[in-house]
Amino acid sequence: MNPIDGYLLDGQPSKEAAVAAALTDRHPAEAAQPFYRALELLGPRTPDEALMGLRVAMTAGRPPSDDDIRVARERVAAARSGDDAARAAYLTALGTSG
């Protein structure tokens, strides 16, 4: 599982570690590059929505839409509350499994 997904869904690793991992292993998608600049500037203060946007950009190869972020935010919140279907939907949308 990508460290960002682990942080967002389970709180593991820490946000600081997830940001550090993202900066160490950068995805080449052009759409992801502005998010990396934000991570460099804000570090662990980066909003979770920016991490979600980065994951969409990494997976889809395009900038995330407002709807992408809204849906990701809803799925993450539900998954954190124990909704296994929301967790699976989040991971499936990113083309990964957990």
C-alpha atoms as a printed R data frame, in Angstrom:
   type eleno elety resid chain resno       x      y       z
1  ATOM     1    CA   MET     A     1   0.000  0.000   0.000
2  ATOM     2    CA   ASN     A     2   1.224  3.497  -0.786
3  ATOM     3    CA   PRO     A     3   2.312  5.313   2.403
4  ATOM     4    CA   ILE     A     4  -0.135  8.137   1.650
5  ATOM     5    CA   ASP     A     5  -3.007  5.644   1.535
6  ATOM     6    CA   GLY     A     6  -1.809  4.077   4.764
7  ATOM     7    CA   TYR     A     7  -1.745  7.465   6.456
8  ATOM     8    CA   LEU     A     8  -5.149  8.518   5.115
9  ATOM     9    CA   LEU     A     9  -6.930  5.245   5.844
10 ATOM    10    CA   ASP     A    10  -5.188  3.927   8.953
11 ATOM    11    CA   GLY     A    11  -2.984  6.678  10.356
12 ATOM    12    CA   GLN     A    12   0.069  4.511   9.668
13 ATOM    13    CA   PRO     A    13   2.638  5.648   8.795
14 ATOM    14    CA   SER     A    14   2.478  9.105  10.331
15 ATOM    15    CA   LYS     A    15   1.696 12.028   8.062
16 ATOM    16    CA   GLU     A    16   5.305 13.175   8.357
17 ATOM    17    CA   ALA     A    17   6.564  9.754   7.222
18 ATOM    18    CA   ALA     A    18   4.014  9.571   4.377
19 ATOM    19    CA   VAL     A    19   5.078 12.993   3.095
20 ATOM    20    CA   ALA     A    20   8.762 12.040   3.346
21 ATOM    21    CA   ALA     A    21   8.113  8.805   1.438
22 ATOM    22    CA   ALA     A    22   6.221 10.666  -1.278
23 ATOM    23    CA   LEU     A    23   9.082 13.123  -1.698
24 ATOM    24    CA   THR     A    24  11.635 10.316  -1.822
25 ATOM    25    CA   ASP     A    25   9.789  8.225  -4.420
26 ATOM    26    CA   ARG     A    26   8.231 10.747  -6.800
27 ATOM    27    CA   HIS     A    27   5.816  9.710  -9.513
28 ATOM    28    CA   PRO     A    28   6.764 11.199 -12.895
29 ATOM    29    CA   ALA     A    29   3.225 12.256 -13.902
30 ATOM    30    CA   GLU     A    30   3.228 15.936 -14.838
31 ATOM    31    CA   ALA     A    31  -0.063 16.391 -12.978
32 ATOM    32    CA   ALA     A    32   1.633 15.280  -9.741
33 ATOM    33    CA   GLN     A    33   4.421 17.862  -9.803
34 ATOM    34    CA   PRO     A    34   2.522 20.809  -8.242
35 ATOM    35    CA   PHE     A    35   1.585 18.562  -5.332
36 ATOM    36    CA   TYR     A    36   5.228 17.688  -4.729
37 ATOM    37    CA   ARG     A    37   6.050 21.389  -4.575
38 ATOM    38    CA   ALA     A    38   3.338 21.797  -1.946
39 ATOM    39    CA   LEU     A    39   4.740 18.869   0.040
40 ATOM    40    CA   GLU     A    40   8.206 20.434  -0.093
41 ATOM    41    CA   LEU     A    41   6.865 23.739   1.219
42 ATOM    42    CA   LEU     A    42   4.400 22.499   3.821
43 ATOM    43    CA   GLY     A    43   5.737 19.095   4.853
44 ATOM    44    CA   PRO     A    44   3.417 17.462   7.389
45 ATOM    45    CA   ARG     A    45   1.229 20.593   7.448
46 ATOM    46    CA   THR     A    46   0.098 19.682   3.934
47 ATOM    47    CA   PRO     A    47  -3.704 19.353   3.907
48 ATOM    48    CA   ASP     A    48  -5.007 15.821   3.531
49 ATOM    49    CA   GLU     A    49  -6.865 16.958   0.415
50 ATOM    50    CA   ALA     A    50  -3.514 17.724  -1.222
51 ATOM    51    CA   LEU     A    51  -2.369 14.184  -0.459
52 ATOM    52    CA   MET     A    52  -5.595 12.867  -1.978
53 ATOM    53    CA   GLY     A    53  -5.027 15.059  -5.015
54 ATOM    54    CA   LEU     A    54  -1.507 13.726  -5.383
55 ATOM    55    CA   ARG     A    55  -2.790 10.155  -5.323
56 ATOM    56    CA   VAL     A    56  -5.367 10.958  -8.026
57 ATOM    57    CA   ALA     A    57  -2.707 12.671 -10.145
58 ATOM    58    CA   MET     A    58  -0.389  9.673  -9.721
59 ATOM    59    CA   THR     A    59  -3.092  7.206 -10.702
60 ATOM    60    CA   ALA     A    60  -5.045  9.075 -13.359
61 ATOM    61    CA   GLY     A    61  -2.171 11.096 -14.771
62 ATOM    62    CA   ARG     A    62  -4.338 14.205 -14.717
63 ATOM    63    CA   PRO     A    63  -5.062 16.933 -12.206
64 ATOM    64    CA   PRO     A    64  -7.809 15.931  -9.795
65 ATOM    65    CA   SER     A    65 -11.220 17.505 -10.119
66 ATOM    66    CA   ASP     A    66 -13.207 18.908  -7.230
67 ATOM    67    CA   ASP     A    67 -15.385 15.803  -7.471
68 ATOM    68    CA   ASP     A    68 -12.330 13.531  -7.227
69 ATOM    69    CA   ILE     A    69 -11.319 15.199  -3.971
70 ATOM    70    CA   ARG     A    70 -14.854 15.283  -2.582
71 ATOM    71    CA   VAL     A    71 -15.344 11.561  -3.245
72 ATOM    72    CA   ALA     A    72 -11.904 10.675  -1.856
73 ATOM    73    CA   ARG     A    73 -12.563 12.744   1.274
74 ATOM    74    CA   GLU     A    74 -15.932 11.023   1.816
75 ATOM    75    CA   ARG     A    75 -14.429  7.563   1.310
76 ATOM    76    CA   VAL     A    76 -11.502  8.257   3.626
77 ATOM    77    CA   ALA     A    77 -13.813  9.559   6.351
78 ATOM    78    CA   ALA     A    78 -16.080  6.526   6.031
79 ATOM    79    CA   ALA     A    79 -13.117  4.139   5.953
80 ATOM    80    CA   ARG     A    80 -11.687  5.714   9.113
81 ATOM    81    CA   SER     A    81 -15.054  5.016  10.738
82 ATOM    82    CA   GLY     A    82 -14.766  1.325   9.889
83 ATOM    83    CA   ASP     A    83 -16.644  1.189   6.568
84 ATOM    84    CA   ASP     A    84 -14.846 -1.596   4.696
85 ATOM    85    CA   ALA     A    85 -16.776 -0.885   1.484
86 ATOM    86    CA   ALA     A    86 -15.598  2.742   1.479
87 ATOM    87    CA   ARG     A    87 -12.022  1.601   2.096
88 ATOM    88    CA   ALA     A    88 -12.242 -0.828  -0.814
89 ATOM    89    CA   ALA     A    89 -13.822  1.828  -3.041
90 ATOM    90    CA   TYR     A    90 -11.024  4.285  -2.222
91 ATOM    91    CA   LEU     A    91  -8.326  1.719  -3.028
92 ATOM    92    CA   THR     A    92 -10.096  0.458  -6.137
93 ATOM    93    CA   ALA     A    93 -10.431  4.000  -7.469
94 ATOM    94    CA   LEU     A    94  -6.656  4.309  -7.181
95 ATOM    95    CA   GLY     A    95  -6.055  0.945  -8.813
96 ATOM    96    CA   THR     A    96  -4.534 -0.573  -5.704
97 ATOM    97    CA   SER     A    97  -5.521 -2.972  -2.972
98 ATOM    98    CA   GLY     A    98  -4.998 -2.938   0.727
